[in-house]
């Protein structure tokens, strides 16, 4: 047996760079970037800081006026009051009533609007019919009409349907107003899926609903998540439709919050107001945090093809 | 009427009659007629945009024709749903359902057709055996290689027990080595199943090796429909002559005077296989394949001899390509093996009439 090490010797390493790339120290550029980022973060964090701190103080401490200082004596009383005791008009059960109203409005609105829009988008991409592009154009046009223009006509429509002041009337309004943007979102996502997949499913004998539920929906989780986030935050944060199309006992949380914060009688309880605002904002915030990665993936997927 | 149709379709698997398809004002397919025999392997070949995939989609029922009829196994399926036509289709991008396992992909069509469970099991097992997919049945498509994915896609068509297989450029997404392997596998599959297969490709090697007959398409029209070697040896027109063969056929422009082709070279035409009687005059294009050109001593016995100066030599190992010019037009010579011929060398070449083609310069048709 031939000893290979004698017939072949590996060349020695030459002078010059080798191994892992060395880490550079902070350069001027980096310091600039981090500095600006810190400043901007501060700009956004400060109000939140003030809100959280104020909501944890008692009224005597709030009156001192040192808004940036942390509470000397931490109290959760303002949070409890905002949730369960604050008065709006004759009701003194705080935000809790509005919270459950908002849930009753948001959940069916989100589900309904996503079902309708996803089927819309699917049909517009994969089952093109004569005039489908015009239909889509009209639908998109709806996205550009200011809401305020439609408030009064909708009041009449809801009155005629007997849904005025009902939670379901508001659900209907949210479903319709969500349609243009959601349909666009779903249409673009379904258009980005390979067309051959749809063809293969047709050859395999799947019909309109079979292809939708068994082929397309299972691979569209990201876009359903995005649609859910858009709708939950949009409908949860809605004030205008809520205040117009429902009655006081069915007011959503945002309207309730406004009534607490903007009440003109008595002492302004800044700590309670801050706590109430934070509670109202927690739902959309937690949605973003929980679905962060999927949200980015969905937005990116929906944005690529138009 | 029905009886007439039946007798006309005896032994024919797929029959296309006067098929038309237009998107708005654009005619993609024009009065296309095509009969495909039972068990035949037909390849639709053409450059991109020639309408070959469109034709396949019409046969599959994925595109609705503007006019004409399609028959499959004697049934008029012009307006039938894809799943009712007795076809299976394999796509270029595999088009596997990503959320289903290989088994799920194979059985999806059968479940839709409400085939009993044990029958599904039996057919899936058989297809998996035939395509060597047994160890992969529980994997998702994302965990498969390109070749495995395409085998699953073929299996999906296989389990449905169809009369006609449609392939839409099934090997184009694979690398060269896998493509060659799957090509042979497809050929074996066809031999063992004996189904009718219609295969769309732009790759002439696939077409030549797989096809019983090739239909060469251009602008929605079939230019020539014949056996591969017939197309290679006797191309019907200039387009087909230039399309088939790599490198393509050499063309020399000139005219026929008496029994002679006169151009940059002179060539006696005695012994040429005329299509419709001999020409004695007229503008003509003379075509000769690069591999039919002889050089050096071999050229001395040829009916037509000339001298050329080699401009470029391309050694490819198994053969060598020489680039030169005749009458200003590019002229290629393909030699077997390797050679010592170098650029700038002047070389006697020659060729014979029995492997040449003549085309009408106006109509571009073979004469």
Boltz contact constraints between the chains, C-beta under 6 A:
constraints:
  - contact:
      token1: [A, 194]
      token2: [B, 93]
      max_distance: 6.0
  - contact:
      token1: [A, 196]
      token2: [B, 91]
      max_distance: 6.0
  - contact:
      token1: [A, 196]
      token2: [B, 93]
      max_distance: 6.0
  - contact:
      token1: [A, 196]
      token2: [B, 95]
      max_distance: 6.0
  - contact:
      token1: [A, 197]
      token2: [B, 95]
      max_distance: 6.0
  - contact:
      token1: [A, 199]
      token2: [B, 62]
      max_distance: 6.0
  - contact:
      token1: [A, 200]
      token2: [B, 95]
      max_distance: 6.0
  - contact:
      token1: [A, 202]
      token2: [B, 82]
      max_distance: 6.0
  - contact:
      token1: [A, 203]
      token2: [B, 82]
      max_distance: 6.0
  - contact:
      token1: [A, 203]
      token2: [B, 89]
      max_distance: 6.0
  - contact:
      token1: [A, 204]
      token2: [B, 108]
      max_distance: 6.0
  - contact:
      token1: [A, 204]
      token2: [B, 109]
      max_distance: 6.0
  - contact:
      token1: [A, 204]
      token2: [B, 112]
      max_distance: 6.0
  - contact:
      token1: [A, 205]
      token2: [B, 83]
      max_distance: 6.0
  - contact:
      token1: [A, 205]
      token2: [B, 109]
      max_distance: 6.0
  - contact:
      token1: [A, 205]
      token2: [B, 112]
      max_distance: 6.0
  - contact:
      token1: [A, 205]
      token2: [B, 113]
      max_distance: 6.0
  - contact:
      token1: [A, 206]
      token2: [B, 112]
      max_distance: 6.0
  - contact:
      token1: [A, 215]
      token2: [B, 97]
      max_distance: 6.0
  - contact:
      token1: [A, 218]
      token2: [B, 99]
      max_distance: 6.0
  - contact:
      token1: [A, 219]
      token2: [B, 98]
      max_distance: 6.0
  - contact:
      token1: [A, 219]
      token2: [B, 99]
      max_distance: 6.0
